[in-house]
Amino acid sequence: MAEESMTQAGDTSQLSFEDALRALESIVRRLESGDVPLDESISLYAQGEELRKRCLERLQAAEARIQKLTVDPNGVVTGAQPFGAD
């Protein structure tokens, strides 16, 4: 699985939200199974935390884009600005 090899290397920055979420769900299932040795569980937990952060960053970026579309003192949409354009 491509996302597993990326997360094993610790690089989650290139994962899409969906890929990061799938990888995180896979880690949670493995940890919940109880069949993973302690050392591997610790490593998986650390990978999961990185993936959680990646998902949170992507959600916050999406939220910021939506806010840019709706920012107006009167609540009126005035147009669309690309994210990061000031």
PyMOL Python script that loads the backbone (N, CA, C, O; Angstrom):
from pymol import cmd

cmd.read_pdbstr("""\
ATOM      1  N   MET A   1       0.841  -1.181   0.000  1.00  0.00           N
ATOM      2  CA  MET A   1       0.000   0.000   0.000  1.00  0.00           C
ATOM      3  C   MET A   1       0.881   1.237   0.000  1.00  0.00           C
ATOM      4  O   MET A   1       1.794   1.339   0.819  1.00  0.00           O
ATOM      5  N   ALA A   2       0.629   2.170  -0.893  1.00  0.00           N
ATOM      6  CA  ALA A   2       1.488   3.340  -1.054  1.00  0.00           C
ATOM      7  C   ALA A   2       1.521   4.202   0.193  1.00  0.00           C
ATOM      8  O   ALA A   2       2.583   4.670   0.602  1.00  0.00           O
ATOM      9  N   GLU A   3       0.329   4.420   0.817  1.00  0.00           N
ATOM     10  CA  GLU A   3       0.326   5.276   1.982  1.00  0.00           C
ATOM     11  C   GLU A   3       1.065   4.652   3.153  1.00  0.00           C
ATOM     12  O   GLU A   3       1.620   5.373   3.982  1.00  0.00           O
ATOM     13  N   GLU A   4       1.085   3.317   3.242  1.00  0.00           N
ATOM     14  CA  GLU A   4       1.823   2.682   4.322  1.00  0.00           C
ATOM     15  C   GLU A   4       3.317   2.903   4.173  1.00  0.00           C
ATOM     16  O   GLU A   4       4.003   3.171   5.159  1.00  0.00           O
ATOM     17  N   SER A   5       3.834   2.793   2.948  1.00  0.00           N
ATOM     18  CA  SER A   5       5.263   2.987   2.773  1.00  0.00           C
ATOM     19  C   SER A   5       5.659   4.428   3.064  1.00  0.00           C
ATOM     20  O   SER A   5       6.743   4.674   3.593  1.00  0.00           O
ATOM     21  N   MET A   6       4.794   5.386   2.727  1.00  0.00           N
ATOM     22  CA  MET A   6       5.087   6.789   3.024  1.00  0.00           C
ATOM     23  C   MET A   6       5.067   7.043   4.520  1.00  0.00           C
ATOM     24  O   MET A   6       5.938   7.732   5.052  1.00  0.00           O
ATOM     25  N   THR A   7       4.067   6.482   5.203  1.00  0.00           N
ATOM     26  CA  THR A   7       3.973   6.742   6.631  1.00  0.00           C
ATOM     27  C   THR A   7       5.053   6.009   7.400  1.00  0.00           C
ATOM     28  O   THR A   7       5.489   6.479   8.451  1.00  0.00           O
ATOM     29  N   GLN A   8       5.492   4.872   6.899  1.00  0.00           N
ATOM     30  CA  GLN A   8       6.587   4.180   7.563  1.00  0.00           C
ATOM     31  C   GLN A   8       7.851   5.019   7.512  1.00  0.00           C
ATOM     32  O   GLN A   8       8.669   4.987   8.431  1.00  0.00           O
ATOM     33  N   ALA A   9       8.002   5.767   6.437  1.00  0.00           N
ATOM     34  CA  ALA A   9       9.159   6.642   6.313  1.00  0.00           C
ATOM     35  C   ALA A   9       8.951   7.934   7.096  1.00  0.00           C
ATOM     36  O   ALA A   9       9.882   8.721   7.266  1.00  0.00           O
ATOM     37  N   GLY A  10       7.722   8.149   7.573  1.00  0.00           N
ATOM     38  CA  GLY A  10       7.445   9.340   8.371  1.00  0.00           C
ATOM     39  C   GLY A  10       7.045  10.557   7.553  1.00  0.00           C
ATOM     40  O   GLY A  10       6.850  11.629   8.126  1.00  0.00           O
ATOM     41  N   ASP A  11       6.915  10.435   6.232  1.00  0.00           N
ATOM     42  CA  ASP A  11       6.565  11.578   5.393  1.00  0.00           C
ATOM     43  C   ASP A  11       5.079  11.534   5.068  1.00  0.00           C
ATOM     44  O   ASP A  11       4.653  10.811   4.167  1.00  0.00           O
ATOM     45  N   THR A  12       4.303  12.301   5.797  1.00  0.00           N
ATOM     46  CA  THR A  12       2.875  12.376   5.537  1.00  0.00           C
ATOM     47  C   THR A  12       2.505  13.637   4.777  1.00  0.00           C
ATOM     48  O   THR A  12       1.336  13.826   4.438  1.00  0.00           O
ATOM     49  N   SER A  13       3.465  14.502   4.501  1.00  0.00           N
ATOM     50  CA  SER A  13       3.177  15.809   3.908  1.00  0.00           C
ATOM     51  C   SER A  13       2.606  15.712   2.497  1.00  0.00           C
ATOM     52  O   SER A  13       1.918  16.632   2.055  1.00  0.00           O
ATOM     53  N   GLN A  14       2.869  14.637   1.792  1.00  0.00           N
ATOM     54  CA  GLN A  14       2.391  14.516   0.422  1.00  0.00           C
ATOM     55  C   GLN A  14       1.084  13.731   0.311  1.00  0.00           C
ATOM     56  O   GLN A  14       0.542  13.585  -0.785  1.00  0.00           O
ATOM     57  N   LEU A  15       0.577  13.228   1.433  1.00  0.00           N
ATOM     58  CA  LEU A  15      -0.653  12.449   1.396  1.00  0.00           C
ATOM     59  C   LEU A  15      -1.867  13.360   1.267  1.00  0.00           C
ATOM     60  O   LEU A  15      -1.927  14.430   1.872  1.00  0.00           O
ATOM     61  N   SER A  16      -2.825  12.919   0.472  1.00  0.00           N
ATOM     62  CA  SER A  16      -4.097  13.629   0.424  1.00  0.00           C
ATOM     63  C   SER A  16      -4.826  13.371   1.736  1.00  0.00           C
ATOM     64  O   SER A  16      -4.460  12.473   2.495  1.00  0.00           O
ATOM     65  N   PHE A  17      -5.847  14.155   1.991  1.00  0.00           N
ATOM     66  CA  PHE A  17      -6.642  13.947   3.204  1.00  0.00           C
ATOM     67  C   PHE A  17      -7.192  12.526   3.237  1.00  0.00           C
ATOM     68  O   PHE A  17      -7.127  11.852   4.265  1.00  0.00           O
ATOM     69  N   GLU A  18      -7.736  12.074   2.106  1.00  0.00           N
ATOM     70  CA  GLU A  18      -8.353  10.763   2.043  1.00  0.00           C
ATOM     71  C   GLU A  18      -7.339   9.646   2.286  1.00  0.00           C
ATOM     72  O   GLU A  18      -7.633   8.688   3.000  1.00  0.00           O
ATOM     73  N   ASP A  19      -6.146   9.764   1.697  1.00  0.00           N
ATOM     74  CA  ASP A  19      -5.109   8.744   1.908  1.00  0.00           C
ATOM     75  C   ASP A  19      -4.632   8.733   3.363  1.00  0.00           C
ATOM     76  O   ASP A  19      -4.423   7.671   3.950  1.00  0.00           O
ATOM     77  N   ALA A  20      -4.465   9.912   3.927  1.00  0.00           N
ATOM     78  CA  ALA A  20      -4.030   9.998   5.325  1.00  0.00           C
ATOM     79  C   ALA A  20      -5.081   9.406   6.251  1.00  0.00           C
ATOM     80  O   ALA A  20      -4.746   8.713   7.211  1.00  0.00           O
ATOM     81  N   LEU A  21      -6.344   9.676   5.968  1.00  0.00           N
ATOM     82  CA  LEU A  21      -7.428   9.146   6.793  1.00  0.00           C
ATOM     83  C   LEU A  21      -7.499   7.626   6.684  1.00  0.00           C
ATOM     84  O   LEU A  21      -7.679   6.941   7.690  1.00  0.00           O
ATOM     85  N   ARG A  22      -7.361   7.095   5.470  1.00  0.00           N
ATOM     86  CA  ARG A  22      -7.356   5.625   5.290  1.00  0.00           C
ATOM     87  C   ARG A  22      -6.197   4.991   6.051  1.00  0.00           C
ATOM     88  O   ARG A  22      -6.376   3.969   6.713  1.00  0.00           O
ATOM     89  N   ALA A  23      -5.017   5.587   5.963  1.00  0.00           N
ATOM     90  CA  ALA A  23      -3.855   5.048   6.671  1.00  0.00           C
ATOM     91  C   ALA A  23      -4.076   5.105   8.178  1.00  0.00           C
ATOM     92  O   ALA A  23      -3.725   4.166   8.892  1.00  0.00           O
ATOM     93  N   LEU A  24      -4.655   6.200   8.663  1.00  0.00           N
ATOM     94  CA  LEU A  24      -4.943   6.338  10.089  1.00  0.00           C
ATOM     95  C   LEU A  24      -5.956   5.290  10.537  1.00  0.00           C
ATOM     96  O   LEU A  24      -5.790   4.686  11.597  1.00  0.00           O
ATOM     97  N   GLU A  25      -6.993   5.068   9.752  1.00  0.00           N
ATOM     98  CA  GLU A  25      -7.995   4.055  10.085  1.00  0.00           C
ATOM     99  C   GLU A  25      -7.367   2.665  10.135  1.00  0.00           C
ATOM    100  O   GLU A  25      -7.719   1.855  10.992  1.00  0.00           O
ATOM    101  N   SER A  26      -6.445   2.389   9.226  1.00  0.00           N
ATOM    102  CA  SER A  26      -5.755   1.101   9.211  1.00  0.00           C
ATOM    103  C   SER A  26      -4.928   0.913  10.488  1.00  0.00           C
ATOM    104  O   SER A  26      -4.918  -0.168  11.077  1.00  0.00           O
ATOM    105  N   ILE A  27      -4.243   1.963  10.903  1.00  0.00           N
ATOM    106  CA  ILE A  27      -3.447   1.905  12.130  1.00  0.00           C
ATOM    107  C   ILE A  27      -4.347   1.673  13.338  1.00  0.00           C
ATOM    108  O   ILE A  27      -4.025   0.866  14.210  1.00  0.00           O
ATOM    109  N   VAL A  28      -5.467   2.376  13.389  1.00  0.00           N
ATOM    110  CA  VAL A  28      -6.395   2.212  14.520  1.00  0.00           C
ATOM    111  C   VAL A  28      -6.905   0.776  14.575  1.00  0.00           C
ATOM    112  O   VAL A  28      -6.958   0.179  15.650  1.00  0.00           O
ATOM    113  N   ARG A  29      -7.280   0.217  13.424  1.00  0.00           N
ATOM    114  CA  ARG A  29      -7.753  -1.182  13.404  1.00  0.00           C
ATOM    115  C   ARG A  29      -6.681  -2.134  13.925  1.00  0.00           C
ATOM    116  O   ARG A  29      -6.976  -3.044  14.699  1.00  0.00           O
ATOM    117  N   ARG A  30      -5.433  -1.922  13.496  1.00  0.00           N
ATOM    118  CA  ARG A  30      -4.344  -2.801  13.952  1.00  0.00           C
ATOM    119  C   ARG A  30      -4.127  -2.680  15.453  1.00  0.00           C
ATOM    120  O   ARG A  30      -3.942  -3.682  16.144  1.00  0.00           O
ATOM    121  N   LEU A  31      -4.151  -1.443  15.956  1.00  0.00           N
ATOM    122  CA  LEU A  31      -3.951  -1.247  17.394  1.00  0.00           C
ATOM    123  C   LEU A  31      -5.107  -1.826  18.194  1.00  0.00           C
ATOM    124  O   LEU A  31      -4.894  -2.409  19.257  1.00  0.00           O
ATOM    125  N   GLU A  32      -6.323  -1.673  17.699  1.00  0.00           N
ATOM    126  CA  GLU A  32      -7.494  -2.185  18.406  1.00  0.00           C
ATOM    127  C   GLU A  32      -7.555  -3.706  18.400  1.00  0.00           C
ATOM    128  O   GLU A  32      -8.189  -4.306  19.269  1.00  0.00           O
ATOM    129  N   SER A  33      -6.903  -4.331  17.430  1.00  0.00           N
ATOM    130  CA  SER A  33      -6.934  -5.796  17.352  1.00  0.00           C
ATOM    131  C   SER A  33      -6.229  -6.433  18.543  1.00  0.00           C
ATOM    132  O   SER A  33      -6.564  -7.548  18.943  1.00  0.00           O
ATOM    133  N   GLY A  34      -5.249  -5.723  19.111  1.00  0.00           N
ATOM    134  CA  GLY A  34      -4.514  -6.258  20.248  1.00  0.00           C
ATOM    135  C   GLY A  34      -3.460  -7.278  19.868  1.00  0.00           C
ATOM    136  O   GLY A  34      -2.839  -7.879  20.745  1.00  0.00           O
ATOM    137  N   ASP A  35      -3.247  -7.485  18.574  1.00  0.00           N
ATOM    138  CA  ASP A  35      -2.289  -8.491  18.104  1.00  0.00           C
ATOM    139  C   ASP A  35      -0.934  -7.904  17.745  1.00  0.00           C
ATOM    140  O   ASP A  35      -0.092  -8.600  17.178  1.00  0.00           O
ATOM    141  N   VAL A  36      -0.709  -6.639  18.065  1.00  0.00           N
ATOM    142  CA  VAL A  36       0.532  -5.967  17.685  1.00  0.00           C
ATOM    143  C   VAL A  36       1.456  -5.913  18.902  1.00  0.00           C
ATOM    144  O   VAL A  36       1.032  -5.497  19.980  1.00  0.00           O
ATOM    145  N   PRO A  37       2.714  -6.329  18.739  1.00  0.00           N
ATOM    146  CA  PRO A  37       3.670  -6.259  19.854  1.00  0.00           C
ATOM    147  C   PRO A  37       3.832  -4.816  20.356  1.00  0.00           C
ATOM    148  O   PRO A  37       3.580  -3.867  19.614  1.00  0.00           O
ATOM    149  N   LEU A  38       4.243  -4.661  21.584  1.00  0.00           N
ATOM    150  CA  LEU A  38       4.342  -3.356  22.227  1.00  0.00           C
ATOM    151  C   LEU A  38       5.197  -2.371  21.437  1.00  0.00           C
ATOM    152  O   LEU A  38       4.765  -1.246  21.186  1.00  0.00           O
ATOM    153  N   ASP A  39       6.395  -2.772  21.043  1.00  0.00           N
ATOM    154  CA  ASP A  39       7.270  -1.849  20.308  1.00  0.00           C
ATOM    155  C   ASP A  39       6.630  -1.372  19.006  1.00  0.00           C
ATOM    156  O   ASP A  39       6.717  -0.195  18.657  1.00  0.00           O
ATOM    157  N   GLU A  40       5.994  -2.287  18.300  1.00  0.00           N
ATOM    158  CA  GLU A  40       5.332  -1.915  17.057  1.00  0.00           C
ATOM    159  C   GLU A  40       4.121  -1.025  17.347  1.00  0.00           C
ATOM    160  O   GLU A  40       3.828  -0.111  16.576  1.00  0.00           O
ATOM    161  N   SER A  41       3.419  -1.284  18.448  1.00  0.00           N
ATOM    162  CA  SER A  41       2.278  -0.458  18.837  1.00  0.00           C
ATOM    163  C   SER A  41       2.711   0.981  19.072  1.00  0.00           C
ATOM    164  O   SER A  41       2.023   1.919  18.669  1.00  0.00           O
ATOM    165  N   ILE A  42       3.841   1.147  19.719  1.00  0.00           N
ATOM    166  CA  ILE A  42       4.355   2.495  19.986  1.00  0.00           C
ATOM    167  C   ILE A  42       4.676   3.204  18.679  1.00  0.00           C
ATOM    168  O   ILE A  42       4.357   4.381  18.509  1.00  0.00           O
ATOM    169  N   SER A  43       5.302   2.491  17.763  1.00  0.00           N
ATOM    170  CA  SER A  43       5.634   3.058  16.455  1.00  0.00           C
ATOM    171  C   SER A  43       4.364   3.404  15.682  1.00  0.00           C
ATOM    172  O   SER A  43       4.272   4.473  15.077  1.00  0.00           O
ATOM    173  N   LEU A  44       3.393   2.504  15.704  1.00  0.00           N
ATOM    174  CA  LEU A  44       2.133   2.762  15.012  1.00  0.00           C
ATOM    175  C   LEU A  44       1.413   3.962  15.611  1.00  0.00           C
ATOM    176  O   LEU A  44       0.831   4.771  14.888  1.00  0.00           O
ATOM    177  N   TYR A  45       1.455   4.072  16.925  1.00  0.00           N
ATOM    178  CA  TYR A  45       0.811   5.215  17.586  1.00  0.00           C
ATOM    179  C   TYR A  45       1.445   6.528  17.111  1.00  0.00           C
ATOM    180  O   TYR A  45       0.738   7.495  16.824  1.00  0.00           O
ATOM    181  N   ALA A  46       2.775   6.556  17.032  1.00  0.00           N
ATOM    182  CA  ALA A  46       3.475   7.762  16.569  1.00  0.00           C
ATOM    183  C   ALA A  46       3.096   8.084  15.125  1.00  0.00           C
ATOM    184  O   ALA A  46       2.877   9.247  14.785  1.00  0.00           O
ATOM    185  N   GLN A  47       3.019   7.063  14.279  1.00  0.00           N
ATOM    186  CA  GLN A  47       2.605   7.282  12.890  1.00  0.00           C
ATOM    187  C   GLN A  47       1.177   7.802  12.838  1.00  0.00           C
ATOM    188  O   GLN A  47       0.858   8.699  12.058  1.00  0.00           O
ATOM    189  N   GLY A  48       0.328   7.232  13.671  1.00  0.00           N
ATOM    190  CA  GLY A  48      -1.061   7.668  13.723  1.00  0.00           C
ATOM    191  C   GLY A  48      -1.189   9.119  14.141  1.00  0.00           C
ATOM    192  O   GLY A  48      -2.024   9.855  13.614  1.00  0.00           O
ATOM    193  N   GLU A  49      -0.365   9.526  15.082  1.00  0.00           N
ATOM    194  CA  GLU A  49      -0.391  10.923  15.532  1.00  0.00           C
ATOM    195  C   GLU A  49       0.017  11.863  14.389  1.00  0.00           C
ATOM    196  O   GLU A  49      -0.579  12.927  14.218  1.00  0.00           O
ATOM    197  N   GLU A  50       1.020  11.476  13.618  1.00  0.00           N
ATOM    198  CA  GLU A  50       1.430  12.294  12.467  1.00  0.00           C
ATOM    199  C   GLU A  50       0.308  12.379  11.434  1.00  0.00           C
ATOM    200  O   GLU A  50       0.055  13.441  10.866  1.00  0.00           O
ATOM    201  N   LEU A  51      -0.360  11.251  11.197  1.00  0.00           N
ATOM    202  CA  LEU A  51      -1.468  11.241  10.249  1.00  0.00           C
ATOM    203  C   LEU A  51      -2.637  12.076  10.760  1.00  0.00           C
ATOM    204  O   LEU A  51      -3.292  12.764   9.977  1.00  0.00           O
ATOM    205  N   ARG A  52      -2.905  12.025  12.058  1.00  0.00           N
ATOM    206  CA  ARG A  52      -3.970  12.832  12.650  1.00  0.00           C
ATOM    207  C   ARG A  52      -3.680  14.317  12.448  1.00  0.00           C
ATOM    208  O   ARG A  52      -4.569  15.095  12.103  1.00  0.00           O
ATOM    209  N   LYS A  53      -2.420  14.695  12.670  1.00  0.00           N
ATOM    210  CA  LYS A  53      -2.028  16.088  12.465  1.00  0.00           C
ATOM    211  C   LYS A  53      -2.223  16.498  11.008  1.00  0.00           C
ATOM    212  O   LYS A  53      -2.711  17.593  10.730  1.00  0.00           O
ATOM    213  N   ARG A  54      -1.842  15.623  10.081  1.00  0.00           N
ATOM    214  CA  ARG A  54      -1.985  15.903   8.650  1.00  0.00           C
ATOM    215  C   ARG A  54      -3.453  16.112   8.293  1.00  0.00           C
ATOM    216  O   ARG A  54      -3.792  17.053   7.575  1.00  0.00           O
ATOM    217  N   CYS A  55      -4.320  15.239   8.791  1.00  0.00           N
ATOM    218  CA  CYS A  55      -5.752  15.375   8.518  1.00  0.00           C
ATOM    219  C   CYS A  55      -6.280  16.683   9.090  1.00  0.00           C
ATOM    220  O   CYS A  55      -7.052  17.382   8.433  1.00  0.00           O
ATOM    221  N   LEU A  56      -5.875  17.013  10.290  1.00  0.00           N
ATOM    222  CA  LEU A  56      -6.319  18.254  10.924  1.00  0.00           C
ATOM    223  C   LEU A  56      -5.862  19.467  10.120  1.00  0.00           C
ATOM    224  O   LEU A  56      -6.635  20.403   9.916  1.00  0.00           O
ATOM    225  N   GLU A  57      -4.621  19.455   9.667  1.00  0.00           N
ATOM    226  CA  GLU A  57      -4.108  20.564   8.849  1.00  0.00           C
ATOM    227  C   GLU A  57      -4.925  20.722   7.572  1.00  0.00           C
ATOM    228  O   GLU A  57      -5.270  21.838   7.183  1.00  0.00           O
ATOM    229  N   ARG A  58      -5.233  19.604   6.925  1.00  0.00           N
ATOM    230  CA  ARG A  58      -6.012  19.665   5.677  1.00  0.00           C
ATOM    231  C   ARG A  58      -7.421  20.187   5.935  1.00  0.00           C
ATOM    232  O   ARG A  58      -7.947  20.970   5.144  1.00  0.00           O
ATOM    233  N   LEU A  59      -8.031  19.760   7.033  1.00  0.00           N
ATOM    234  CA  LEU A  59      -9.371  20.251   7.369  1.00  0.00           C
ATOM    235  C   LEU A  59      -9.352  21.737   7.690  1.00  0.00           C
ATOM    236  O   LEU A  59     -10.251  22.473   7.284  1.00  0.00           O
ATOM    237  N   GLN A  60      -8.342  22.178   8.412  1.00  0.00           N
ATOM    238  CA  GLN A  60      -8.235  23.599   8.743  1.00  0.00           C
ATOM    239  C   GLN A  60      -8.018  24.435   7.485  1.00  0.00           C
ATOM    240  O   GLN A  60      -8.558  25.536   7.374  1.00  0.00           O
ATOM    241  N   ALA A  61      -7.236  23.924   6.540  1.00  0.00           N
ATOM    242  CA  ALA A  61      -7.014  24.644   5.283  1.00  0.00           C
ATOM    243  C   ALA A  61      -8.315  24.744   4.491  1.00  0.00           C
ATOM    244  O   ALA A  61      -8.611  25.786   3.905  1.00  0.00           O
ATOM    245  N   ALA A  62      -9.081  23.670   4.474  1.00  0.00           N
ATOM    246  CA  ALA A  62     -10.366  23.693   3.767  1.00  0.00           C
ATOM    247  C   ALA A  62     -11.313  24.687   4.439  1.00  0.00           C
ATOM    248  O   ALA A  62     -12.013  25.441   3.762  1.00  0.00           O
ATOM    249  N   GLU A  63     -11.330  24.683   5.760  1.00  0.00           N
ATOM    250  CA  GLU A  63     -12.172  25.618   6.494  1.00  0.00           C
ATOM    251  C   GLU A  63     -11.771  27.064   6.195  1.00  0.00           C
ATOM    252  O   GLU A  63     -12.636  27.924   6.033  1.00  0.00           O
ATOM    253  N   ALA A  64     -10.480  27.332   6.122  1.00  0.00           N
ATOM    254  CA  ALA A  64     -10.006  28.688   5.819  1.00  0.00           C
ATOM    255  C   ALA A  64     -10.440  29.110   4.420  1.00  0.00           C
ATOM    256  O   ALA A  64     -10.781  30.273   4.202  1.00  0.00           O
ATOM    257  N   ARG A  65     -10.431  28.180   3.473  1.00  0.00           N
ATOM    258  CA  ARG A  65     -10.862  28.503   2.119  1.00  0.00           C
ATOM    259  C   ARG A  65     -12.339  28.846   2.098  1.00  0.00           C
ATOM    260  O   ARG A  65     -12.754  29.783   1.417  1.00  0.00           O
ATOM    261  N   ILE A  66     -13.121  28.100   2.832  1.00  0.00           N
ATOM    262  CA  ILE A  66     -14.550  28.364   2.895  1.00  0.00           C
ATOM    263  C   ILE A  66     -14.802  29.710   3.555  1.00  0.00           C
ATOM    264  O   ILE A  66     -15.660  30.466   3.099  1.00  0.00           O
ATOM    265  N   GLN A  67     -14.086  30.017   4.601  1.00  0.00           N
ATOM    266  CA  GLN A  67     -14.246  31.292   5.274  1.00  0.00           C
ATOM    267  C   GLN A  67     -13.915  32.444   4.335  1.00  0.00           C
ATOM    268  O   GLN A  67     -14.565  33.488   4.393  1.00  0.00           O
ATOM    269  N   LYS A  68     -12.922  32.277   3.475  1.00  0.00           N
ATOM    270  CA  LYS A  68     -12.574  33.334   2.530  1.00  0.00           C
ATOM    271  C   LYS A  68     -13.719  33.579   1.558  1.00  0.00           C
ATOM    272  O   LYS A  68     -13.903  34.707   1.100  1.00  0.00           O
ATOM    273  N   LEU A  69     -14.477  32.565   1.240  1.00  0.00           N
ATOM    274  CA  LEU A  69     -15.607  32.722   0.334  1.00  0.00           C
ATOM    275  C   LEU A  69     -16.769  33.455   0.999  1.00  0.00           C
ATOM    276  O   LEU A  69     -17.559  34.107   0.317  1.00  0.00           O
ATOM    277  N   THR A  70     -16.878  33.355   2.298  1.00  0.00           N
ATOM    278  CA  THR A  70     -18.042  33.899   2.979  1.00  0.00           C
ATOM    279  C   THR A  70     -17.738  35.106   3.855  1.00  0.00           C
ATOM    280  O   THR A  70     -18.639  35.618   4.519  1.00  0.00           O
ATOM    281  N   VAL A  71     -16.505  35.569   3.874  1.00  0.00           N
ATOM    282  CA  VAL A  71     -16.147  36.692   4.731  1.00  0.00           C
ATOM    283  C   VAL A  71     -16.716  37.984   4.162  1.00  0.00           C
ATOM    284  O   VAL A  71     -16.310  38.467   3.105  1.00  0.00           O
ATOM    285  N   ASP A  72     -17.660  38.513   4.901  1.00  0.00           N
ATOM    286  CA  ASP A  72     -18.254  39.793   4.570  1.00  0.00           C
ATOM    287  C   ASP A  72     -18.986  40.274   5.819  1.00  0.00           C
ATOM    288  O   ASP A  72     -19.707  39.493   6.439  1.00  0.00           O
ATOM    289  N   PRO A  73     -18.821  41.532   6.202  1.00  0.00           N
ATOM    290  CA  PRO A  73     -19.459  42.012   7.435  1.00  0.00           C
ATOM    291  C   PRO A  73     -20.980  41.864   7.439  1.00  0.00           C
ATOM    292  O   PRO A  73     -21.581  41.711   8.503  1.00  0.00           O
ATOM    293  N   ASN A  74     -21.602  41.907   6.276  1.00  0.00           N
ATOM    294  CA  ASN A  74     -23.062  41.801   6.189  1.00  0.00           C
ATOM    295  C   ASN A  74     -23.534  40.380   5.909  1.00  0.00           C
ATOM    296  O   ASN A  74     -24.736  40.143   5.790  1.00  0.00           O
ATOM    297  N   GLY A  75     -22.615  39.441   5.803  1.00  0.00           N
ATOM    298  CA  GLY A  75     -22.970  38.062   5.527  1.00  0.00           C
ATOM    299  C   GLY A  75     -23.264  37.794   4.063  1.00  0.00           C
ATOM    300  O   GLY A  75     -23.865  36.774   3.726  1.00  0.00           O
ATOM    301  N   VAL A  76     -22.848  38.698   3.194  1.00  0.00           N
ATOM    302  CA  VAL A  76     -23.079  38.569   1.763  1.00  0.00           C
ATOM    303  C   VAL A  76     -21.799  38.059   1.099  1.00  0.00           C
ATOM    304  O   VAL A  76     -20.710  38.560   1.378  1.00  0.00           O
ATOM    305  N   VAL A  77     -21.932  37.065   0.222  1.00  0.00           N
ATOM    306  CA  VAL A  77     -20.779  36.579  -0.523  1.00  0.00           C
ATOM    307  C   VAL A  77     -20.414  37.619  -1.562  1.00  0.00           C
ATOM    308  O   VAL A  77     -21.238  38.011  -2.388  1.00  0.00           O
ATOM    309  N   THR A  78     -19.168  38.059  -1.510  1.00  0.00           N
ATOM    310  CA  THR A  78     -18.728  39.115  -2.421  1.00  0.00           C
ATOM    311  C   THR A  78     -17.868  38.585  -3.551  1.00  0.00           C
ATOM    312  O   THR A  78     -17.509  39.345  -4.451  1.00  0.00           O
ATOM    313  N   GLY A  79     -17.531  37.328  -3.533  1.00  0.00           N
ATOM    314  CA  GLY A  79     -16.696  36.725  -4.565  1.00  0.00           C
ATOM    315  C   GLY A  79     -15.809  35.680  -3.962  1.00  0.00           C
ATOM    316  O   GLY A  79     -15.913  35.359  -2.779  1.00  0.00           O
ATOM    317  N   ALA A  80     -14.940  35.154  -4.777  1.00  0.00           N
ATOM    318  CA  ALA A  80     -14.031  34.098  -4.338  1.00  0.00           C
ATOM    319  C   ALA A  80     -12.595  34.567  -4.480  1.00  0.00           C
ATOM    320  O   ALA A  80     -12.216  35.145  -5.499  1.00  0.00           O
ATOM    321  N   GLN A  81     -11.815  34.318  -3.470  1.00  0.00           N
ATOM    322  CA  GLN A  81     -10.391  34.614  -3.488  1.00  0.00           C
ATOM    323  C   GLN A  81      -9.642  33.303  -3.366  1.00  0.00           C
ATOM    324  O   GLN A  81     -10.024  32.455  -2.560  1.00  0.00           O
ATOM    325  N   PRO A  82      -8.586  33.110  -4.141  1.00  0.00           N
ATOM    326  CA  PRO A  82      -7.779  31.905  -3.948  1.00  0.00           C
ATOM    327  C   PRO A  82      -7.210  31.872  -2.544  1.00  0.00           C
ATOM    328  O   PRO A  82      -6.842  32.904  -1.983  1.00  0.00           O
ATOM    329  N   PHE A  83      -7.143  30.676  -1.982  1.00  0.00           N
ATOM    330  CA  PHE A  83      -6.605  30.506  -0.649  1.00  0.00           C
ATOM    331  C   PHE A  83      -5.181  31.018  -0.614  1.00  0.00           C
ATOM    332  O   PHE A  83      -4.376  30.685  -1.483  1.00  0.00           O
ATOM    333  N   GLY A  84      -4.866  31.823   0.381  1.00  0.00           N
ATOM    334  CA  GLY A  84      -3.519  32.361   0.551  1.00  0.00           C
ATOM    335  C   GLY A  84      -3.307  33.692  -0.147  1.00  0.00           C
ATOM    336  O   GLY A  84      -2.268  34.326   0.039  1.00  0.00           O
ATOM    337  N   ALA A  85      -4.273  34.127  -0.946  1.00  0.00           N
ATOM    338  CA  ALA A  85      -4.142  35.430  -1.621  1.00  0.00           C
ATOM    339  C   ALA A  85      -4.628  36.518  -0.688  1.00  0.00           C
ATOM    340  O   ALA A  85      -5.755  36.462  -0.196  1.00  0.00           O
ATOM    341  N   ASP A  86      -3.799  37.493  -0.444  1.00  0.00           N
ATOM    342  CA  ASP A  86      -4.183  38.592   0.441  1.00  0.00           C
ATOM    343  C   ASP A  86      -4.117  39.915  -0.267  1.00  0.00           C
ATOM    344  O   ASP A  86      -4.408  40.951   0.331  1.00  0.00           O
TER     345      ASP A  86
END
""", "prot")
cmd.dss("prot")
cmd.show_as("cartoon", "prot")
cmd.util.cbc("prot")
cmd.orient("prot")
